[in-house]
Every structure is written in structure tokens, then in C-alpha cells.
Amino acid sequence: MEKYIRVGITLYKRVKKPLLNGKDEEIMVPWNLDTLKQDYPSNWRETVQSIEKYNGFCTFPEHLSYQRNYRGFYNLYEPIALSPIKGTCAGILQFVEHIFGEQYELGLDYLQLLYTQPMQRLPVLCLVSSEGNTGKTTFLNLLRIIYGNNMTFNTNSDFRSNFNSDWVSKLIIAIDEVLLDRKEDSEKIKNLSTAKSYKAEAKGKDRHEVEFFGKIILCSNNEDNFMVIGLQETRYWVRKVPQLEKLDPDFLWKLEKEIPHFLDFLLQRKLSTQNQSRMWFTPEEIYTPALQRVKTYAVNKVELELFETIKEIMETKELQEFCLTNTHAKVLLERAGIKISRSQVRKILEEAWKLKQYPNASNFTAYLYDHSGYLLEMDMKGRYYKVLHQDLERIYNEMLTV
């Protein structure tokens, strides 16, 4: 007999939806009593009596001791279809080593925690590479096979949309070909990565608060600026993934056969790290040059260009102090192809660098490049700012902590 359930006062029918890969996906379709009577005209009463009844919905992630009926509530979290079986999983382990490289043991810890402790917060995992055939998407597809409907693939626009009811209660929220380069995107991911609850919103329905336990995984071909990551941010784990040695069209299928053995391996394995932060791993453990590359890119490029130009001139001329006006700074930046207003220059010099402008026009020595790139020294007069040699380190450090 087909499976019907009642949650609260609403009737549902559980059906198997066919997928393009030849497998089925079990989903719930809203039903009603009149339709059920049409389906079972002679014994609909017996069918109604056999229906499982629940007080409401809940979402409780669990893989090792899963319960569909959780204290009288229907658990929307889906059980994992594959069970642990003893055996070898050399292919998956080799693939994990390919993805995580020198952080192989940390990568195994991440996957083990994902499976054995799904409520544990974990860092935002970012897999990046400008090269093709690296296995980033294969890694996501492998997790999808393991966790089924508990994982979802989002697009950039899906993530930016206010309507999030289709992904906010998932264990894994993956975005392939990610480009979330707005400041608000970064803030949203930061908040999600450590949130205990989040506002779920669907079209035509009121927002409501749900418990949040999702893990965010981002993949991108852009190694520099797929998103804005502040230099003091500790919630991201960015790994540059190398190319696979060879292209195997059956690679994912071969890995899929090893999944039950891999799950058993994760159950038997001892974690190589201890819980030392709210995201388990310490910032030092998950630091990578790829992470630093993204962080450095996030620094204000205009500010960095002006700083590097001033530093270059001071080192070339062996200066202990460097004087410049707003116009002077504007000319130096235009030489580098950067168009900027004097008010923007003033904001950098006064607000960011905390320099004070001399109140009266005074004489000072200015340094400018001519058309051939030769550095000229000339006497000028104006209300200038003074950068001392000892200011350089302070300005640089403050610039990198924005």
C-alpha cells in the first residue's frame, strides 16, 4: 500500500520521484481525504486508520541513530541511504588527499565530523582553481550521493534571494562557480557559518525562525576575488585544488561504489584534531596561502596603490618624510591608471591613514614622475600632509586590518 501520513491536520502522500540518473527521490505531496477515497473506494476507512500521525514537522540531523518520528514530530531530515560496510576505500582516500593536499588529515576530520556530528559548526570550505579538471565538482557530487536530499546546490542568485526555505534547513549548502563579491554576500555567509537559528522565508508565507546547522561549501574558478574575505576573518578554509593526473569519465561511479566502506572508515577512524574553537578547527590549522591571496585582494586597491607609490619614492630617494597635497596624490594615482577625486584622496589620507593637513599653505618638496617614468624633484606650495618613515608600518598594518 502507498504511504500516507498526517502532519497536524494536513494529509501527505510519500511518492518516489524518478530522476535523470535512473534513481528515485522520495518526496511528500500534499493530499486530501476526497482524493484518497477515490484511490481506495472500498477500503478507504482502513487506509485512514493506518495512517501515521504527527503533531508537526521538525528537522533533526542524525546519521548514526536516525529517527523519522522524533518525539511525535515528523523529522524532515532524510536518512542516509547507504550504510557503513567494512571494506577498502583507497580511491576515495586518494581523492580526499588530492582535494586537501598537505591538510589531508584535517580534510578527513572535516568529513568525519560532517558524518558523525552533523550539528557541529565547521568552517566555510572554499575549493578554488583557475585550471580545469581539478575534481571540485566531483567532490560536491560525491557528498550529494552520500547525503542525498540533505544537501542542496545553490546558484549565486539563489543565495542572494530572500526566499531561502528550500535550502535553509539543509546539512550542506553548496555553490558551484561561485561569485559572491559583494560585501553583503560575505556578511551573510559569516552570519550563517556561526548561526544557531535563521529566518526562513518562502513566497507568499510569513518568515519564521528555524534552527540552522548548515555547512557551506563554495567552489570557484576565480582564485582571487570569488568573494570578499576580510584579513582578520577566521571562518574560511580556502584550498587551491590542483589538476587531476588524468580524465576518467567513470571516476565518480568508481568512487560511489566505495562509499559504504568510506563511511565505515570514518566511524572507525580517530580524529586528528580536538575541538578548539566554535568551528572546531583553529585559524592556524586551516590557514593556507590560497586564503591569504583572497584576503589580500580584498584590500582597497586605490589605497594600496597610493601606499606602494609613496613607499617606493621614499625608498628610492632615501627620505625620512614625504609631503603631498590632495592634488599631488591624485596625479600619482592617475599615473597608475586610477581615476579618483580629491575628496576620495582626502578620505584615505585623513580617515584611513589618520594624517593631518597643515592649516596654512607652506613650501614643501614634491616628487612626481615625468612621461618617461623619471622621478622629478620640485618645490611646491600648498596645504600638505606629511608621511614620516615611521608611519609606513602603522599605515600598512591598519590598511590590512580593514
BABA-39609 format. One record per residue: z, y, x of N, C-alpha, C, CB in turn; residue in one letter. Coordinates in pm, whole numbers, plus 32768, in hexadecimal, padded with zeros to 4 digits. Each point is the difference from the previous one (the first is absolute). Glycine has a CB too. Layout:
BEGIN
ZYXZYXZYXZYXa...
This chain:
BEGIN
80007F888055800080787FAB8000807C8058807B7F857F48m7F4080E280897FFB807C804B8089804380037F0F801C7FC0e8105803780A68083803A801C800F80887FBB80077F8680DCk805980837ECB8022807F7FBF8090802480237F5C7FD47F42y80BF80AC80CC8089802F80158017807B7FAA80037FA480EDi807B80787EF88024807B7FBA8060804E80587FDF7F937F1Dr7FFD80E880FE805480588051802880747FA77F8F7FBE80DBv80F4804C7F09802E80637FA07FC97FDA7F77800B80B580B1g7FA37FA27F157FC57FE37F7E7F687FED800A80B780837F92i7F157F6F80EA7F707FF680157FDA7F73802D7FF780F4803Bt7F9D7EDB7F8E7FCE7F7B801E7F938009806B80367FB27F16l7FCC7FEF81497F9B7FFB806A7FCB7F72800D807080BF807Ay7F147F397FB37FC37F80801F7FDD7FFE80947FA57FE87F13k80897FB081337FE17FF3808E7F7D7FB2800D80F880078042r7EA680377FFC7F7C7FC3800F7FD7800180937FBF80487F16v7FE37F60810C7FCD7FFA80897F798047800580797F26802Bk7F87814680227F878052800E7FB07FCE8078807480C97F98k7F0C7F0F80547FAF7FCF80717FDB807080607FA77F4C7F6Dp805C809681157FDE806180677F7E7FD7804580F480358022l7ECF802A80237F817FE78043800B7F98806E7FBF80E97FCBl80BA7F08806F80117F9F806C80127F727FCD806480B58089n7F907F387EF4800C7F7B7FC7808D7FDB7FD67F427FC1808Bg811E80957F92808B7FE57FDB802380477F7E803D7FE680F3k80387FFC7EDC8031803F7F848076805A801E7FB07F3B7F7Ad805F812A80328071805C8009804380047F777F90808C80B7e80F07F4F7F4580477FFE7F80802C808D7FDA804D7F13802De7F8E81177F5B802580867FD180397FF57F727F4C806B8091i80F67FFF7F42803780057F797FAD805D7FAA80E77FD08058m7EF17FFD7F337FB0804F7FA2805480187F827F257F9F805Av80EB80DE7F7A804A80197F837FC17FB47F8B804280E58056p80117EDC7F5A7FD27FAD7F90804880307F817FD37F378099w800F808B7EF6804C801E7F87800B7F827FAA7FB380F18005n80A87F147F9D801F7F8A7FB07F8A7FD67FA980EF80448000l7EC9801B7FC67F8F7FDE7FAB7F947FB3804D802F80CB7F76d7FB77F6081067F9C7FBB805180307F7480247FB180DC805At80D07F187FC380387F7C801E7FF37FA27F8980A0806A80A1l7F747FCA7EE77FF07FAF7F877F707FCF7FF080BA80807F93k7EE77FD780937F737FD97FFA7FE07F9380677FC680E67FB1q807E7F2380C47FE97F9C8068803C7F787FDA7FFE80B780ABd80767F4C7F1280477F867FDA802280047F6B805E7FEA80EAy7F3F80087EBF8019800E7F6F805D7F957FC77F1F80667FEEp80E37F25804D80507F937FC6808D7FF6803B7F2C7F887FD9s80E780A580A280857FF0803E802E807F80477FCF7F0E801Dn800E81647FAC8026807D80428097801480037F2880617FB8w811F7F697FE38092800F7FFE803F7FB980787FFB80107F05r7FD67F76811680347FB680737FE1804980837FE47F287F80e7FA5811480847FD9804C8078805B807880147F137FB67FE1t810B80917FB4805780758009808C7FD6802D7F7B80757F4Cv80B67F1C808180867FD28022800B7FDA8094801C7FAF7F15q7F748025812580027FD6808C7FEB807280637FAC7F257FB4s803A815080187FE580728058807E8027804D7F4D80527F61i80A37FC48123806F80308052801980937FE17FCA7F5980B7e80B580CA7F40802580887FD7804F8045806F80047FBA7F0Ek7FD980C4810A804080508069802A80877FC77F777F8C80B2y80F380AD7F87803280817FD17FA88074802D80E57FA18004n7ED7804E806A7FAC806B80367FC57FD38084808C80AF7F8Eg7F387FB180BA7FC17FE28080805B802C80737F1C80197F98f80D97FA380D9803E802D807D7FA27FD7807180EF7FEB7FA3c7F28804A80D27FB07FDA807580617FE280717F39808F7FB7t80D87EF1806780607FD580657FB77FAB806780C080057F58f7F228034811E7FB27FB7806480527F9180427F7A80CE8028p80527EBA7FD580427F8E80407F987F95801A80DD80347F8De7F297F8F80E97F9F7F998025803F7F7780117F7A80B1806Eh81047F4A7FBA803E7F80802280487FC07F8B8018805380E7l801C7FFC7EBD80437FCA7F897FD680527F8780C67FB1808As7EB9804A7F5A7FC580537F9880317FD97F747F37801F8092y80DF80467F1980247FEA7F757FA780577FA680F07FC98042q7EC87FF57F627FB2804D7F9F805D80417F9A7F3B7F648020r8125804E7FB0806480357FA38077802F80527FB47F657F43n8057811D80C9806B80388052806580467FA47F64801E80C7y81067F9A7F1D806C80337FA97FCC802F7F79807E804380CCr7F287F6D7EFB7FCB801F7F7C7F8C80607FFF80DE7FD77FAEg7EF3805480C87F8F805B800A7F897FB88041809D80C78011f7EED7F607FC57F867FC480367FDF804280857FAB7FCC7F16y80567FE681567FE8803380867F6A8012801580D27F908056n7F0180EC7FB67F73801D80157FCF7FDD808C801780B57F5Al80477F3B81037FD97FD780877FCD7F707FFA80AB809E806By7EE47F497FD57FC17F7C7FF580317FA2806D7F37806B7F9Be80DA7F14804580257F9F80677F8B7FEB8060809F7F8F7F61p7F808051811C7F977FE280627FC67F777FE08071808E80B2i7F0B7F6A7F4A7FBE7F837FD8800B7F93806A7F6380877F78a80A87FA0810780037F9F806D80907FE5802C7F1C804C804Bl81037F357FCF80867FD9802B7FFF7FDA809380347FB07F18s803D8063812D80087FDC808E7FEE7F698015809980C58026p7F167F19803C7FEB7F7480267FFE7FF880987F7C7FD07F2Bi80CA7FCF810C80037FF180917F747FE1803480EE7FB17FF6k7EF1808A807B7F7D7FED803B7FE4806C80677FB07F937F2Eg7FDB8068810C7FDB806180677FB680767FC37FF47F4880AAt8023812E7F8F7FBC807B7FD17FD380518078808A80057F2Dc7F3B7FB781357FD78042807C7F9D80707FE880277F2A8078a7F8080C47F267F9C80677FE5803E80817FCF7F5F7F4E7FCBg810080AA7FD7804280777FCC80538043806D80057F9A7F1Ai8043801581358053803A806B7FAA8049806680A87F497FDFl7EE6807E80407FA48043805E7FCC80827FC57FBE7F21805Fq802780DE7F1D7FD080797FBD806D806B7FFC7F647F737F76f81188065806E807080608001800F803E808A80747F7C7F4Bv7F7B8032811E8008803580887F8F8062801A806E7F2C804De7F1D80BA7F7A7F8F805D800E802080867FBF7F5F7F3C8003h80DF80C27F87801F807B7FB88070804E80447FB87F927F2Ci80B180298100807880468031800A8004809980707FB97F2Ff7F3A7FFF81187FFB800B809180857FE880447F48809C7FE1g80DE7FC58074807D7FF5804B807B80057FA57F8E806980C2e80617FBF7EC1806E80037F9E7FF97F867FA3800280FC800Aq7FCC7E97802B7FEB7F857FB3807E7FD27FB97F517FC080A2y811F803A7FA5807D7FD37FC3802E805F7F9280417F9380D8e7FAA80EF7F3B802280607F987FA77FEC7F86804B80A480AFl7F357F3C7F6A7FA57FE57F92802B7F877FAF7F4980648086g80E47F347FBF80337F8A7FBA807F80227FB37F9D7F6C80B2l80B880E97F888079802C7FB87FDA80497F80807D801280DAd7F2080467F2F7FD1804B7F8B7FD37F9F7F927FB980C08095y7FF67EDE7F8F7FCC7FA17F9E806F7FA57FCC7F2180078072l813E7FD87FE380707FAB7FD5805A804A7F9E7FF77F8880DBq802580F57F40805280507FA57FB980167F7B806A807180C4l7F147FA47F437FB080117F87800D7F867FA57F5F8092807Fl80A67EF87FBD80067F847FB3808E7FDA7FD77F357FB6807Ay812980587FE080887FD07FE5805D806B7FC77FDF7F5E80B7t800481217F648055806D7FCF7FA8806F7FC480B17FCA80AFq7F0F801C7EE07F9F80617FCA803D80867FD87F7F7F3E7FB1p810480C98040804080807FDC80188058807C806C7F8E7F3Cm7F88803A813C8019804B807A7F948069801580747F388063q7FB581447FB57F9F806980207FC37FE48089807F80A97F74r7F007F74809A7FBA7FEB807E7FAB807B801E7FFC7F047FDBl7FE3811280A47FAF807780237F767FF97FC3807F801680D4p7F41805F7F237F7780077FCF7FA57FCB806F803380C97F67v7F907EC480817FAB7FC180657F7380397FF7808B7F2D7FF8l7F43810780787F7B803D80057FAD7FB78069805B80E27FB6c7F387EE080207FA57FBC805B7F838055800F805A7F1B7FBEl7F8A811080BD7F90805C80167FA67FCC806D808E80C17FB6v7EF47F6280417F9E7FE380697F7B803E7FD880777F298040s7F47811980207F7D803A7FE57F927F96800D805280DE8053s7FD27EAC7FDF7FA07F9480137FF77FAA7F828031800080F7e7F667FB57EFD7FEF7FA37F91802D7F7480277F43808A7FABg80C77F1C7FF280247F75801780857FF2804A7F0D7FC88002n8159807D7FCC80847FF8804080617FA57FB47FDB80E68056t800A7EFE7F2C80587FAA7FB28064804A7FAB7FE47F5C80AFg8011812A7F48805F804D7FB07FFA7FD67F6D7FEA80C1809Fk7F9D7F3C7F2A7FF07FDB7F7380237F6E7FEB7F4D80AD7FE7t80957EFE807980247F727FF780977FF07FF67F337FC18083t811680907FC880927FFD7FFB803180207F73800C804280F3f7FBA80257ED0802580247F777FDD7F907F9F7FDE80F38036l7FAC7ED27FDA7FD67F947FA780597F85800F7F168055800Cn811A7F92806C805B7F8F8016808380177FB57F987FD680E2l809C80A37F24807B80207FB67FE87FF77F6A804A809680BBl7F407F907F187FDF7FF87F7280017F6F7FD07F7580D28015r80577ED4803E80007F727FDB808E7FCD7FF47F237FE08074i8135804C7FE5808C7FD37FFF804A80387F877FFD7FF080FAi7FF780937EF0805480437F9D7FBC801A7F7A8074806880BEy7F0D7F797F377FBB80067F80800C80877FBC80297F107FEAg7FFE80EC7F968008807A7FB08073805C80297F9C7F817F46n80B780538117806C805580317FCE8063806A80A37F477FD0n7EDD80B1804F7FC1805D805D7F8C80447FB880437F7280C9m7FA6810C7F577F9280497FC47FB4804E806A807F80117F29t7EFE7FFF80C17FAC805380567FE980857FBA7F8F7F348066f809281387FDC7FEA80867FCA7F928046804C80EF800D7FBBn7ED2805380057FA6805D8045804E8080801D7F307F9E7F8Et809580BB80BF80428080801B801B804C7F7E7F8F800980E0n800F7FF67EC4801180487F8280697FBD7FA77F11804C800Fs80F77F2F7FF580687FBA7FB4808B802F802D7F687F387FE5d80A880D3809D808280258035802480907FDF7FDE7F5C80B8f7FBE80F97F43801A808E7FE48012801B7F6B7F7D803A80CAr80587F687EE3800A80147F6F80917FFC7FD27F1E7F997FE4s810080B47FB380867FFD7FC5801A7F7E7FB57FF980F97FEDn7F9C7EC37FEA80107F837FB580107F8D80627F77805B7F3Ef81017F6F80C880207F9D8067803C7F7F7FC9802380BD8099n7FDA7F317EE380437F8D7FC57FC57F7B802D8036808E7F3Cs7F4C7F7380F37FC07F83802980287FD3808C7F43803C7F6Dd80FF801C80E280257FD880878091801C80287F1580288038w813180247F798084802C802C80667F8E80047FCD80E07F9Fv80177EB0801D805E7F8F7FFF7FCB7F8980508052804C7F22s7F547FCD813D7FCA7F968053804D7FF380827F1F80267F9Bk80DF7F63809F80427FEA80817FB380438071805D7F277FACl7F1E80CA80537FAC803880697F99805D7FC180217F328091i7FD981497FA17F9E80627FD47FA6801C8077809E80697F52i7EE87F6280AA7FA5800C80717F9180627FE180337F158043a7FAA813C80207F8F805D7FF37FA57FE88077808B80AF7F84i7EFD7F1C80617F9D7FEB80687FA9807C800A80007F047FD9d7FCD8116809F7FAF8078801A804C807D7FD17F2B7F7A7FE7e8150809080438056806D7FD27FDB8083804280B77F5C7FDBv7F5081117FD97FF3808780358059805A7FAA7F117FD78057l816E802D7FCE806380507FB7802F806F805D804A7F397F70l7F5B812980A7801780648067803E80817FCB7F427F9F8079d80F4805C7F0E804580767FCC80967FF380197F4D801F7F4Fr80F4805480BF808F7FFF8018804C7FBD7F8E7FE780D28085k7FEA7F447EFE80457FC57F8D7FF17F687FFE7FDA80D37F81e7FB87EF880B87FEF7F6F8009806C7FC480587F0980187FDDd810A8028809580657FD1805F808B80047FC47F71804F80BCs80AE801D7EFD8083800D7FC180157F937F977FFB80F88029e7F9C7EE87F8D800A7F997F98801E7F78803E7F6080817F6Fk80597F5E80FD80167F7F8042808B7FFC803F7F0A7FEB802Bi81218082801180868007803A806A7FE57F967FAE80A380ABk80427F9B7EE280627FED7F947FFE7F717FCC7FE680F07FC3n7FA27ED8802D7FF47F787FCD803D7F9B80607F3180427F87l80BD7FD380FB802A7F9C806380967FE780007F3E80448089s810F801E7F4980927FEF7FFE803C800D7F758004805880E7t7FA57FB37EB3803280157F78803C7F807FC67F5380B37FDFa811A7F5D7FD680397F917FB57FC97FFB7F7280CF8011808Ak7F0380617F467FC480067F7B7F8F8066800380DA7FBF7F91s7ECD8037800B7F8D805B7FFB7FD780127F6F7FB37FB780E6y800E80B87EFC7FD3801C7F797F797FBD7FE6807E80DA8002k7F7F7EC87F9F7F837FBF7FDA7FC1804F7F8E80577F1D8049a7F2480F27FBD7FBA804E7F9A7F7B7FBD7FDE806F80D48051e7F777F1D7F2F7F817FC97FCF7FC380637F9D80527F118021a7F2B80E67FCC7FBD805A7FA380367FF07F737F327FF8808Fk80F280787F35802F7FFD7F76808E7FD17FEF7F1A7FDA7FC2g812E801380AB808B7FD17FF7805B805C804F7FB17F137FE3k80CD80F27FF480628051804680217FC38088805E804D7F25d7FC28007813A802C7FD0808280887FBC7FF27F7F80B88075r80967EE17FD980837FBE7FFF801F7FCF808D7FE47FBB7F0Dh809980398110802B7FDB808680027F698011808780D1800Ee7F427EFF806280027F71801F80397FEE808C7F377FD47F68v81017FB680B0802F7FE080877F877FEA805980D67F987FA6e7F30809E80D37F8E7FF8805B80257FAD807A7FAC80E07FB0f80017EBE807080187FAA80747F7D7FEA804E80BE7F8E7F86f7EDD80C5805F7F7B7FEC803A7FFB801980957FA380407F27g80037F78811A7FE28012808E7F718035800980A17F448049k7F4A812780027F7D804080077FB97FD78081805680C37F78i7F2E7F0E807B7FAF7FDB80737F7D80507FF880677F15800Ci7F7A8134805E7F89805380067FA17FCD806B808480C77FAFl7EFA7F3680347F9B7FDC80627F998070800880237F097FD4c7FB0811580A57FA1806F80107FA97FEC807B80A1809B7F8Ds7EE47F96806A7FA88005807580138082804F7F5A7F707F85n80FA80E88047801C807F804280837FF3804D7F8580827F4Bn80767F86813780777FEC80538051807F80137F877F4B8073e8041812A7F6A8040807F801F804680417F8A7F56801D80ADd80667FEC7EE3803780527F947FEA7FC17F777FD780C9808Cn80447EB47F687FF57FC27F7B806E80347FA57F9A7F338066f80D081027FD5806780447FB380538057805F80077F437F56m8047811680708054805A805080877FBC80177F8C80CF7FA2v80957F1C80DE80817FC5802480478061805D7FA77F127FE7i80CB81237FEC804D805F805080357FC0807F803E80797F30g7FD57FDA813680297FCB8082808B7FC580017F6D80A78066l80E77F7F7F3B80877FC87FF980097F907F98805C80DE8046q7F347EFC7F7E80017F9B7F9780167F74803A7F6680917F77e80EE7F20804780257F7C80337FDE7F8F7F9F80B7806D807Ft7EFE7FB07F187FE97F9A7F997F7B7FB8800D808F80877F6Cr7F237F9A80FB7F7A7FC7800C7FF57FA380797FA480CC7F91y80137EC780597FE27FA0806B7F687FF9800980D97F787FDBw7EEF80CB80897F6F8009800E7FD17FA58071800480EE7FA9v7FA37EB780357FCB7FA580647F67800D800880C17F627FD9r7F0E80AF80A17F6F7FFE80187FD77F6E8012800280E9806Ck7FA67EE97F3D7FD97F727FFF7F7D7FEF804C80767FDD7F22v7F857FC8813F7F837FEA804B7F9D7FAD7FB18081800F80D5p7F067FE87F5D7F9A7FAE7FC1801F7F6B80127F5780B58027q80837EFC7F7580097F70800D7F957FD18062805B7FE97F13l7FC37FAA81327FA37FD080657F7B7FD47FC580C37FB98087e7F42800B7F017F837FD37FC1800A80107F697FD97F5C80BBk7FB580AB7F067FF8800F7F6F7FF27F777FBF7F9780E58019l80CB7EF77F9580017F7E7FBC800580197F6A80747F8F80C5d7F1E80547EF27FFF80197F6F80657FAD7FB27F1180398017p811E7F59802280617FA97FBD808F801980327F4C7F557FE4d80C781188064808280198040807280067F9B7F88807B80B4f80687FD37EE1806A800E7F9E801C7F7B7FBA7FC080F17FDEl7FD97EC4800380107F7D7FBF80507FA280597F2780217F86w80C17FE280FD804A7FAC805E8093802A80057F2E7FDD8088k80EB80A57F76808A8031800080467FD97F7F7FBE80BF8094l7FFC7F487EFC803C7FE27F7E80387F717FFC7F6180A17F95e805C7F0280AB802E7F75800080857FF0804A7F127FB67FF6k810D80A78064807B7FF7804F807680497FC07F717FEF80C9e807880597ECA806A80537FC6807F7FB17FDE7F4D80927FA5i80AD7EF98018807C7FB67FE4804E7FDF80807F927FA07F37p80288040813480427FE38080803C807E803D7F617F418025h805A812F7FC98032807F8034807E802A7FB67F168044803Ef80EE7FA87F3F807880227FB280777FAC802E7F70803F7F3Bl80777F4180E1806B7FAB8034802E8030808A7FA47F3D7F7Ed7FFC80EF80D3802180368085805B807A7FF37F247FAC8059f80BD80AD7F47805280777FED808D7FDD7FD07F3080817FCBl80DC7F167FE580847FD67FCF80557FC880727F9C7FCE7F20l80257FED813D804A7FBF806D8019805D80767F9C7F287FB9q801481408052800580578075807C80597FFD7F077FFD800Br812F8020806C806F805D800E7FCA808B8020809A7F46804Dk7F96811F7F6C7FD380888017801D802C808F802580347F0Dl7F7E8016812F8013803080898048808580057F327F878041s80DF80BB7F4A804380827FF980727FFA7F9B7F2B80758040t812C7FED7FC7806C800E7FA07FEB807F7FAF80A07F838099q7F9E80827EF47FF480747FA9804C8076803C7FE87F6B7F35n7FCC80F581048040807080457FDE80887FC27FF97F7880CFq7FBB80887EC57FE0807E7FBD7FE07FE37F6F7FA8806580D7s804480047EDB7FE27FEC7F727F7A7FBA7FED808780CC7FC9r7F237F36809E7F7F7FBB7FF97FFE7F89805F7F8F80D87FC1m80E67EF3805B80197F8C80567FE7801F80937FC27F6C7F43w7FC380B980E07FDC8018808B8029808D802C7F417F5E7FE8f80DE80AF8098801D808480377F7C8045802480E17FB18058t7F1E80D67FAE7F86804780287FCE7FD58089804B80C17F77p80117F1D80E27FD87FD680877FB77F7A7FFC80C5807C805Fe7F657F2B7F487FC27F7C7FF87F7180067FCF80E07FA07FD6e7F0480B97FCB7F7980047FC67FAB8072803880607F9D7F31i7FCE80A3813B7FB0806A803D7F837FC4804080D1808A802Ay7EBF7FBC7FC77F837FD980427FB5807E802B7FF37F2B7F77t7FB780CA80EF7FAA807280247FA7802B7F8B80017FB180EDp7FD97FF17EBD7FAD80227F8C804B805D7FA17F897F248015a80F980C67FDC805380577FAC8007808C803D80877F3A7FB3l7F8F80CE80D1800A808280427F7C804C7FF780AC7FA1809Cq7EE780177F667F7C80407FF67FF080477F7A7FA07F508099r808B806E7EFC7FF6803C7F7B806080757FF47FBD7F227F9Ev80BB80CF80998063806C7FF97FCE807D804880B87F567FF4k7F12809880837FD28072804F7F8E80477FBA80467F8B80D1t7F64802A7EEB7F8F803C7FBA802E805D7F907F787F368036y810280AE7F978033804E7F8F8032808B802A803F7F297F93a7FD180EE80EE802D8083802F7F9680697FDD80857F9480BCv7FA880E47F217FA6806E7FE17F9F8018807480B180697F6Cn7ECE7F7C807B7F9E8006806B7FEB808E80357F917F3B7F9Bk807B812880107FF0808B802D80728024805F7F8A803E7F28v80EE7F9E80AE8076801D80517FF87FB880878087801F7F2Fe7F4F7F6380CD7FF87FB3807C7F958038805D804D7F357F83l7F4380F780467F9480398053802E808180437F557F997F67e80F080BE804F8031807C803A80667FE3806D7FD880767F26l80807F2C80C180667FDB80647FBE7FCD807F80A27FC97F49f7EFF7FDB80A97FBF7FC580767FB2806A804E7FF17F237F88e7FD1813D80327FB6806A8044805E805980527F557FFC7F49t811B802C8079806180558047803B7FB58077803780777F29i7FEB7F0B80C380397FB0806C7F9D7FF28073808D7F847F59k7EF3806780867F987FF280667FF3807F80537F867F5F7F6Ce807B811580517FF4808080478079801780597F77805E7F42i81007F87808B80798016804F80047FA5807B807980437F2Fm7F587F4280C17FFE7FA480727F958028806580547F477F6Ce7F3880E580617F93802880598025807B80537F5C7FA27F5Ct80E480BE80648024807E8042808F7FFD80387F6380777F67k80E17F198086808B7FF2802F805780727FCB7FAE7F8C80D0e804B80867EAD804A806D7FBF80897FD07FCF7F2680687FBBl813B7FF0804C80847FE57FC8800D80397F738060800180E8q7F4380577EF47FFE80367F7A7F70801F7FD880E8805E801De7EFF7F9B7F617F7980177FCC800C80597F857FAC7F1F8058f8009814F7FA8800780607F927F7D7FFC7FAF809E80938086c7F6F7F777EF67F8880017FAB801E80447F7B7FAF7F2C806Dl7FEB81107F5B800A803B7F7B7FC07F9F7F9B7FFA80ED805Ft80107F357F217FC17FAE7F997F697FF6801880B380447F5Cn7F10802F80C67F6F800380187FDB7FAC807A7FF580E47F99t805B7F2880D07FED7FB4807B80027F697FE1806C80BB8086h7FF77F187F2D800A7F737FDC7F8A7FD47FAB80F98011800Aa7EDA80477F9D7F8E7FE27FA97F827FE980538067808A7F48k7F847FC881207F8B7FF1805880077F7D804C7FF080FA8016v80867EE1801B80107F82804A7FDE7F887FA780B1806A808Fl7F797F9B7EF37FE47F917FA47F6D7FFB7FD980EA80127FAAl7ED9806280457F7280027FDB7FA97FC5806F802A80CB7F73e80057F4281097FB87FC280717FFC7F697FEF804780BC8097r80217F0B7F2980077F6F7FE97FC07FD97F7B80D27FF88087a7EED80697F367FBC7FE27F83805A80027F877F657F7A8083g811080C27F8A805F80057F908005808D7FC880887F468066i7F5380C87F1B800880817FBE8086800D7FBA7F0680047FE1k813C806C8038808780137FCB801980967FEE80527F2B8071i7FFF80F67F2E801F808D7FE88077802A80577FA87FEF7F13s8067809380FD80718032804F80857FE27FBC7F6D80B4805Ar80947F497F20807C7FE07FBA80297F6E80197FC880AB7F50s7FD57EFD80BD801E7F74801F80357FF2808F7F4F7FB77F5Eq8078809980FC80318000808A8091803080037F16802A8058v810680417F5D808780357FFC80647F977FCD7FA180E77FDBr80337ECA7FC380587F997FC980237F98806A7F9A80237F1Ek80037FB88135801B7FA0806C8060803A80667F1D7F9C7FDEi80C480DE8050804F803C806C808E80237FD47F2C8059805Fl80E37FDA7F298084802E7FD580517F947FB87FA080E47FEDe80217ED27FB6804B7F9F7FB2800E7F7980467FB080737F33e7FE27F5F810880047F7D8041803A8009808E7F397FBC7F78a809880A680D5802C8009808C8078805B80147F167FD78042w810E80747F558077805780027FF98069806F80867F437FA2k7F0480F880707FEE806B8061800D80877FB97F697F6D808Fl80C680F87FB8800F80847FC57F998060803A80F57FD77FDFk7ECE80767FC57F9A806080298043808080327F5C7F9E7F59q8071809581178037807E80347FE8806E7F997FD77FB780F1y808E809D7EF17FF580617F917F9B806D801980EC7FD27FCDp7EFB805080B07FA3806D80207F8D7FCE805680BD80A57FF2n7ED27F9D80047F8D7FDB80538021801980927F6080387F45a808D7F63810D80218009808F7F907FC1805280F87FFB7FCCs7F06802780B37F9C7FC7805B80277F7280277FCA80E68057n7FD27EC17FB480197F77802E7F7F7FC9803D80B47FDB7F4Ef7F597FBA80FC7F8C7FBF803E7FD07F907FA58054803880E8t7F2D7FCE7EF47FC77F9A7FA77FA07FA8804E8017809A7F3Aa7FDB7EEA80987FA47FA0803F7FA27FCB7F9480AC7FC080B2y7ED180537F677F9A7FD47FA27F8E7FBD804C803D80B97F60l7F7E7EEC805C7F8D7FBC803C7F81804C7FDE80767F207FF1y7F2F80E980717F7E803B7FE37FA27F957FCB802380B080B3d7F5E7F717F377FA07FA47FC37FE57F8780597F9980C17F8Ah807A7F4C80F67FE77F91805C807C7FAA80157F53808B8071s811D7F9A7F4E807B7FB3800F8059802E80717F867F437FA3g8056812E809C80508036806D8077804D7FC77F34800E8096y81417FDF7FA28079803F7FCE800E808C803A806E7F1F7FE8l7F9281457FC08008808C802A808E80367FEE7F0E80207FC3l811880388095808380427FF97FE880947FE7806B7F56809Ce7FD680E37EFD7FE6808D7FDE807E80427FC97F0F7FC97FD2m80F780B9803C8070804D7FCB7FE380257F6F8036805980E7d802E7F927EC27FF180207F73807E80457FCF7F637F3C7FDDm809580FC7FAA807280417FC5800A7FD67F6E7FEB80C5809Fk808E7F1B7F3680127FD77F76808D7FCD7FE87F0E7FC87FF3g810D80147F9180827FC47FDC7FF57F6A8017803380B67F53r7FFC7F1F811D7FE77F77802C807C7FA67FF07F56805A80A2y808C7F257F6980687F98800580047FCC808F7FE17FBE7F0Ay809680188120800D7FCC8088802D7F6E7FFB803880E78058k7F7A7EC27FEB80237F72800E80307FE9808F7F557FB97F4Ev8129802280C280367FE480847FE67F6E802480B180B07FE0l7F4C7F3480A17FE67F77802E80667F9E7FC77F9B805C80D3h80E27FD17F2480697FA77FCC7FF57FEB7F688095804D80BAq7F1780077F057FEA7FEE7F707FA37F8C7FE0802580F37FE4d7F887EE6807B7F967F9E7FE580387F7C7FCE7F77806C80B0l80EF7F617F9280377F7E7FD8803F80097F75802A7FC680F1e801D80A97EF4803E80117F7C7F9680057F9380BE807B806Ar7ED97FD57FAD7F96800C7F9C7FBD7F797FE77FDA80EE8046i800B7EC980247FBD7F7E7FF280567F9E7FB07F8B802780DCy80F47FD27F46805A7FA37FBA800D80237F6D807C7FDD80D4n7F9080A57F0F800B802B7F757F7D7FE67FB480A980AF8045e7EE87F607FFF7F7F7FE77FC27FF17F6C7FDA7F9E80BF8086m80957EE97FCA7FF47F717FE880677FCB7F9E7FA57FEB80E4l80B580687EF080637FD17F9D7FE7803C7F7780A67FE880B7t7EE780547F387FDC803A7F7E7FF57F927F987F8680BD8070v
